[in-house]
Amino acid sequence: MSGIFDGIKVADFTHFGIGPMTGRYLADHGATVVHVESATRPDSVRTSPPFRDGAVGLNRGGFFASLNTSKMGLSLNLKTERGVELAKKLAAWADVVVENFAPGVMVRMGLGYDDIIKVNPALVMISLTNLGQTGPYAGHPGTGTVAQAVAGLVHGMGWPDRGPVTPFGAIPDFVAPYFGALAVSAALDQRRRTGKGQYIDLSQFEISSWLIAPVILDRIANDREAVRMGNRDPHFTPHGAFPCQGDDRWLTIACTTDAEWQSLCQIMGRPELASDPSFATLKARQDNEDELERTISTWTRERSAHDTMHLLQRAGVPAGVVEDMAEIYQDPQLEHRQHFPLVDHPEIGPHRPQGHGVRFSETPSEIKRAPLVGEHNEEVIRGLLGLSEEEYVNLALERVIE
């Protein structure tokens, strides 16, 4: 069975995070995606750790190998006139162009949307940037880490008596690609019905703001400002991570109803707490949350995190182990769903890139390894673009492909 994007051709002028992951989603689901970079100006994520066995190399990074699965690799020097000409040929071949350079970079290279629709009027092009292509701040440099701060995500993260905490990693970089793939899907469907392509301008800033829409709405509608609450929640108590047996072992527990709290009391062997005026209602538990958390921690600290999770779940109490990176790879649920498929790579060997959280019954994804730098140069230039062997050799000699 073929993937949902089978037959779709994509020219991928992306680097680092949000762009490569958008192209990767299309590639894993059947599109032919050509990832463009060069040996002298490689995709920046190729130089980011971790590297297999600590040996640094453009083809040895686990980050690149995970973000660029199922793609073809073309090393093209876009600083040369001939390189830009080939890039336009690639755009003429493609159904979709994906790019995440800073606003204006593609235009300055002669590869902006207005340039490439001259060779392919039905093209769908998506630009994925920090703040969008227009507006007073569009030209500001930044990353997903910056976007999530500007958008308000960071303001509410952390503890009441401390400054805001930036979450691990750039949340927009890992959320926005799915918005991007969805937008491309909608544009392709529109093109199928009308024959017309279009340009898509995606802003990580705006997507990040959408992630906290209820908090923004609460501020606008009720003039209520969100405050940092640590692990606590305004609607559920207890709600937090509790220490367990072992070094840095934790269990999250979230009681969403009084019934769940009563079940937790029974399991802890403290049934009297359920009727204790200090804990009997949500309001009472919140008023006495420090004492409540100390009581629960005293119980969990002497117990195995996994055993306690299963015990609580069987009783209908929401609970989950705080897994470390090694445990995630061994998680039985993810293993059953083959979320980390095994692929083999010429330089880093067998490894397990992350899969997708969506399964299509009739058009399943197939995750293949990421390309080496320039691995498919001849296949793309001669096979997909139709240049002759002599032209291909000259391009190599002139270092247009490198």
C-alpha positions as CSV (number, residue, x, y, z in Angstrom):
1,M,0.0,0.0,0.0
2,S,1.3,3.5,-0.9
3,G,1.4,6.5,1.5
4,I,-1.1,9.3,1.5
5,F,1.3,11.6,-0.4
6,D,2.4,8.9,-2.9
7,G,3.1,10.7,-6.3
8,I,3.7,14.1,-4.7
9,K,7.1,15.6,-5.5
10,V,8.7,18.0,-3.0
11,A,11.7,20.3,-3.2
12,D,13.0,20.7,0.3
13,F,15.1,23.8,0.9
14,T,15.2,23.4,4.7
15,H,17.5,23.2,7.6
16,F,17.6,22.4,11.3
17,G,14.1,21.8,12.8
18,I,10.7,22.9,11.7
19,G,11.4,22.8,8.0
20,P,13.1,19.4,7.8
21,M,10.3,17.9,10.0
22,T,7.6,19.2,7.7
23,G,9.3,17.7,4.7
24,R,9.9,14.5,6.7
25,Y,6.2,14.0,7.3
26,L,5.5,14.2,3.6
27,A,8.4,11.8,2.8
28,D,7.5,9.2,5.4
29,H,4.0,9.2,4.0
30,G,5.0,8.5,0.4
31,A,6.1,11.8,-1.2
32,T,9.4,12.0,-3.2
33,V,11.3,14.6,-1.2
34,V,14.6,16.0,-2.4
35,H,16.5,17.7,0.5
36,V,18.8,20.4,-0.8
37,E,22.0,21.4,1.0
38,S,25.7,21.3,0.1
39,A,28.9,19.9,1.6
40,T,30.2,23.5,2.2
41,R,26.9,24.7,3.6
42,P,25.2,21.6,5.0
43,D,21.9,21.5,6.8
44,S,23.0,23.0,10.2
45,V,21.5,20.1,12.2
46,R,24.2,17.8,10.6
47,T,26.7,19.5,12.9
48,S,24.6,19.1,16.0
49,P,25.1,16.3,18.5
50,P,24.6,13.5,19.4
51,F,27.0,11.7,17.1
52,R,27.3,7.9,17.0
53,D,30.2,6.8,19.2
54,G,31.1,10.5,19.7
55,A,32.8,10.6,16.2
56,V,31.8,13.9,14.6
57,G,30.8,13.9,11.0
58,L,28.2,15.3,8.6
59,N,26.7,11.9,8.2
60,R,27.0,10.7,11.8
61,G,24.5,12.9,13.6
62,G,21.5,11.4,15.2
63,F,19.6,14.6,15.1
64,F,19.8,14.9,11.3
65,A,19.1,11.2,10.9
66,S,15.9,11.5,12.9
67,L,14.5,14.7,11.3
68,N,15.2,13.8,7.7
69,T,14.0,10.3,7.2
70,S,12.9,8.9,3.8
71,K,14.3,11.8,1.8
72,M,16.7,12.0,-1.1
73,G,19.9,14.1,-0.7
74,L,21.0,16.7,-3.2
75,S,24.1,18.7,-2.5
76,L,23.7,21.9,-4.6
77,N,25.7,25.1,-4.3
78,L,23.1,27.8,-4.3
79,K,25.7,30.6,-4.3
80,T,26.4,29.9,-7.9
81,E,24.2,31.0,-10.8
82,R,24.1,27.5,-12.2
83,G,23.1,26.2,-8.8
84,V,20.1,28.5,-8.7
85,E,19.2,27.5,-12.2
86,L,19.1,23.8,-11.1
87,A,17.1,24.8,-8.1
88,K,14.5,26.3,-10.4
89,K,14.5,23.1,-12.5
90,L,13.8,21.3,-9.2
91,A,11.0,23.7,-8.5
92,A,9.6,23.1,-12.0
93,W,9.7,19.3,-11.3
94,A,8.0,19.6,-7.9
95,D,4.5,19.9,-6.7
96,V,5.6,21.5,-3.4
97,V,8.5,23.6,-2.3
98,V,9.3,23.8,1.5
99,E,11.7,26.3,2.9
100,N,12.5,27.8,6.3
101,F,15.2,30.4,5.6
102,A,14.8,33.8,7.2
103,P,12.4,36.0,5.3
104,G,13.9,37.4,2.1
105,V,16.6,34.9,1.7
106,M,14.9,32.8,-1.0
107,V,13.9,36.0,-2.8
108,R,17.5,37.3,-2.8
109,M,18.6,34.0,-4.3
110,G,16.0,34.3,-7.1
111,L,14.0,31.5,-5.6
112,G,11.1,33.4,-4.1
113,Y,7.5,32.3,-4.8
114,D,7.1,35.0,-7.6
115,D,10.2,33.7,-9.2
116,I,9.5,30.0,-9.2
117,I,5.8,30.1,-10.2
118,K,7.1,31.5,-13.5
119,V,8.5,28.0,-14.2
120,N,5.7,26.2,-12.3
121,P,2.4,28.2,-12.0
122,A,0.6,25.4,-10.1
123,L,3.2,25.1,-7.4
124,V,2.4,25.0,-3.7
125,M,5.1,26.7,-1.7
126,I,5.3,26.9,2.1
127,S,7.7,29.1,4.1
128,L,8.1,28.3,7.8
129,T,9.6,31.1,9.8
130,N,9.8,32.4,13.3
131,L,7.5,35.3,13.0
132,G,6.0,35.1,9.5
133,Q,6.9,36.9,6.3
134,T,5.3,40.3,7.0
135,G,5.0,42.7,9.9
136,P,7.3,44.9,11.9
137,Y,9.2,42.0,13.5
138,A,9.3,39.7,10.5
139,G,13.0,40.2,10.0
140,H,14.1,39.5,13.6
141,P,16.3,36.4,13.8
142,G,15.1,33.7,16.2
143,T,14.4,30.1,16.9
144,G,11.5,28.1,18.2
145,T,12.8,28.8,21.7
146,V,12.4,32.5,21.0
147,A,9.0,32.1,19.4
148,Q,7.6,30.3,22.4
149,A,8.8,33.0,24.7
150,V,7.4,35.9,22.6
151,A,4.1,34.0,22.2
152,G,3.6,33.7,26.0
153,L,4.2,30.0,26.5
154,V,7.2,30.6,28.8
155,H,5.5,33.2,31.0
156,G,3.3,30.6,32.7
157,M,6.0,27.9,33.1
158,G,7.8,27.5,36.4
159,W,7.2,28.0,40.1
160,P,5.4,30.9,41.8
161,D,8.5,32.2,43.6
162,R,10.8,32.0,40.7
163,G,11.3,33.4,37.2
164,P,9.8,31.7,34.1
165,V,11.3,28.5,32.9
166,T,12.0,27.7,29.2
167,P,10.8,24.1,28.5
168,F,13.2,21.6,27.2
169,G,13.6,22.0,23.5
170,A,11.7,24.3,21.2
171,I,8.1,23.3,21.4
172,P,7.1,25.2,18.2
173,D,9.7,23.3,16.2
174,F,8.0,20.0,17.0
175,V,4.4,21.2,16.8
176,A,4.4,23.6,13.8
177,P,5.5,20.9,11.2
178,Y,2.1,19.2,11.6
179,F,0.4,22.5,11.0
180,G,2.7,22.8,7.9
181,A,1.9,19.4,6.6
182,L,-1.8,20.0,7.1
183,A,-1.6,23.3,5.3
184,V,0.2,21.7,2.4
185,S,-2.5,19.0,2.2
186,A,-5.2,21.6,2.1
187,A,-3.4,23.5,-0.7
188,L,-2.8,20.3,-2.7
189,D,-6.5,19.5,-2.4
190,Q,-7.4,23.0,-3.6
191,R,-5.0,22.6,-6.5
192,R,-6.6,19.2,-7.4
193,R,-10.0,20.9,-7.6
194,T,-9.0,24.2,-9.3
195,G,-5.6,23.6,-10.9
196,K,-4.2,26.6,-8.9
197,G,-1.3,26.5,-6.5
198,Q,-0.6,28.9,-3.7
199,Y,1.9,30.3,-1.2
200,I,1.6,29.4,2.5
201,D,3.2,31.7,5.1
202,L,3.5,29.9,8.4
203,S,4.5,31.7,11.6
204,Q,5.8,29.7,14.6
205,F,4.9,32.7,16.8
206,E,1.2,32.5,15.9
207,I,1.0,28.8,16.2
208,S,2.7,29.0,19.6
209,S,0.0,31.5,20.7
210,W,-2.7,29.1,19.6
211,L,-1.2,26.5,22.0
212,I,-2.2,28.7,25.0
213,A,-5.5,30.0,23.5
214,P,-7.5,29.3,26.8
215,V,-5.1,31.3,28.8
216,I,-5.2,34.2,26.4
217,L,-9.0,34.1,26.3
218,D,-9.2,34.1,30.1
219,R,-7.1,37.2,30.1
220,I,-9.2,39.0,27.5
221,A,-12.6,37.8,28.8
222,N,-12.0,37.8,32.5
223,D,-9.0,40.1,33.0
224,R,-7.4,37.2,34.8
225,E,-3.6,36.8,34.3
226,A,-2.1,33.3,34.3
227,V,0.4,32.7,37.1
228,R,3.2,30.2,37.4
229,M,1.9,27.2,39.4
230,G,4.7,24.7,39.1
231,N,3.1,21.2,38.7
232,R,-0.2,22.3,40.2
233,D,-3.4,22.8,38.4
234,P,-6.4,25.1,39.0
235,H,-9.0,22.3,38.5
236,F,-7.3,19.0,39.7
237,T,-5.7,18.2,43.1
238,P,-3.5,16.4,43.8
239,H,-1.7,17.2,40.5
240,G,2.1,16.7,40.5
241,A,5.2,14.5,40.3
242,F,6.0,12.5,43.5
243,P,9.3,10.9,44.4
244,C,9.6,7.1,44.3
245,Q,12.2,4.5,45.2
246,G,15.5,4.8,43.4
247,D,17.6,7.7,42.1
248,D,15.6,10.5,40.5
249,R,12.5,8.3,40.1
250,W,9.1,10.0,39.9
251,L,5.5,9.3,39.5
252,T,2.8,11.8,38.3
253,I,-0.6,11.6,39.9
254,A,-3.6,13.7,38.8
255,C,-6.9,13.3,40.5
256,T,-9.6,14.9,38.4
257,T,-12.6,14.0,40.6
258,D,-13.4,13.5,44.3
259,A,-14.0,9.8,43.5
260,E,-10.4,9.5,42.2
261,W,-9.1,11.1,45.3
262,Q,-11.1,8.7,47.4
263,S,-9.6,5.8,45.5
264,L,-6.1,7.1,46.0
265,C,-6.8,7.4,49.8
266,Q,-7.9,3.7,49.9
267,I,-4.8,2.6,48.0
268,M,-2.5,4.6,50.2
269,G,-4.1,2.9,53.2
270,R,-5.3,6.2,54.5
271,P,-9.1,6.0,53.9
272,E,-9.7,8.6,56.6
273,L,-8.1,11.3,54.4
274,A,-11.1,11.2,52.1
275,S,-13.4,12.5,54.7
276,D,-10.9,14.8,56.5
277,P,-12.2,18.4,56.2
278,S,-8.7,19.5,55.1
279,F,-8.9,17.2,52.0
280,A,-12.5,16.2,51.4
281,T,-13.2,18.8,48.6
282,L,-11.2,20.2,45.7
283,K,-11.2,23.6,47.4
284,A,-10.0,22.1,50.7
285,R,-7.2,20.1,49.0
286,Q,-6.0,23.2,47.2
287,D,-6.0,25.2,50.4
288,N,-3.8,22.5,52.0
289,E,-1.9,21.4,49.0
290,D,1.6,21.6,50.6
291,E,0.5,19.2,53.4
292,L,-1.3,17.0,50.8
293,E,1.8,16.6,48.7
294,R,3.9,15.8,51.7
295,T,1.5,13.0,52.7
296,I,1.5,11.5,49.2
297,S,5.3,11.8,48.9
298,T,5.8,9.9,52.1
299,W,3.8,7.0,50.6
300,T,5.3,7.1,47.1
301,R,8.9,7.5,48.3
302,E,8.9,3.9,49.6
303,R,7.4,2.4,46.5
304,S,8.4,1.4,42.9
305,A,7.3,4.0,40.4
306,H,6.1,1.4,37.8
307,D,4.4,-0.8,40.4
308,T,2.6,2.1,41.9
309,M,1.5,3.4,38.4
310,H,-0.1,0.1,37.6
311,L,-1.8,-0.1,41.0
312,L,-3.3,3.3,40.7
313,Q,-4.4,2.9,37.1
314,R,-6.2,-0.3,37.9
315,A,-8.1,1.6,40.5
316,G,-9.0,4.3,38.0
317,V,-6.6,6.9,39.3
318,P,-4.6,8.7,36.5
319,A,-0.9,8.1,37.1
320,G,2.2,7.8,35.0
321,V,5.9,7.1,35.5
322,V,8.2,10.0,34.6
323,E,10.3,8.0,32.1
324,D,13.8,8.8,31.1
325,M,15.1,8.6,27.5
326,A,16.2,5.0,27.8
327,E,12.8,3.9,29.2
328,I,11.0,5.6,26.4
329,Y,12.7,3.4,23.9
330,Q,11.7,0.4,25.9
331,D,8.1,1.5,26.7
332,P,5.8,-1.5,25.9
333,Q,3.1,0.8,24.5
334,L,5.4,2.5,22.1
335,E,7.1,-0.8,21.3
336,H,3.8,-2.4,20.5
337,R,2.9,0.4,18.1
338,Q,6.4,0.4,16.6
339,H,6.8,4.1,17.3
340,F,10.6,3.7,17.0
341,P,11.1,1.6,13.8
342,L,14.6,0.2,13.3
343,V,16.4,1.5,10.3
344,D,20.0,0.9,9.1
345,H,22.4,3.7,8.1
346,P,25.7,3.4,6.3
347,E,27.6,5.4,8.9
348,I,25.7,5.4,12.2
349,G,24.4,1.9,11.8
350,P,21.1,0.6,13.2
351,H,19.1,3.3,14.9
352,R,15.5,4.1,15.8
353,P,14.1,7.4,14.6
354,Q,10.8,8.5,16.0
355,G,7.6,7.5,14.2
356,H,4.4,9.5,13.9
357,G,1.5,9.6,16.4
358,V,-1.1,9.0,13.6
359,R,-1.7,5.6,11.9
360,F,-3.5,5.4,8.5
361,S,-5.1,1.9,8.0
362,E,-5.1,2.1,4.2
363,T,-2.1,4.3,3.6
364,P,0.5,3.6,6.4
365,S,3.7,5.5,6.6
366,E,7.1,3.9,5.9
367,I,10.1,5.3,7.6
368,K,13.4,4.9,5.7
369,R,16.8,6.2,6.7
370,A,18.0,9.8,6.1
371,P,20.3,10.5,3.2
372,L,24.1,11.1,3.2
373,V,25.3,14.5,2.0
374,G,24.7,14.5,-1.8
375,E,23.9,10.8,-1.8
376,H,21.3,11.1,-4.6
377,N,23.0,13.8,-6.8
378,E,23.1,11.8,-9.9
379,E,19.7,10.2,-9.4
380,V,18.1,13.6,-9.0
381,I,20.0,15.5,-11.6
382,R,20.0,12.9,-14.4
383,G,17.0,10.9,-13.4
384,L,14.5,13.4,-12.1
385,L,15.7,16.5,-13.9
386,G,16.8,14.8,-17.1
387,L,20.2,16.3,-17.5
388,S,22.8,14.4,-19.5
389,E,25.8,12.5,-18.2
390,E,28.1,15.2,-19.6
391,E,26.1,18.0,-18.0
392,Y,26.3,16.1,-14.7
393,V,30.0,15.7,-14.9
394,N,30.5,19.4,-15.7
395,L,28.4,20.4,-12.7
396,A,30.6,18.3,-10.5
397,L,33.8,19.8,-12.0
398,E,32.4,23.3,-11.6
399,R,31.5,22.5,-8.0
400,V,27.9,23.4,-8.6
401,I,27.2,20.0,-6.9
402,E,29.5,19.3,-4.1
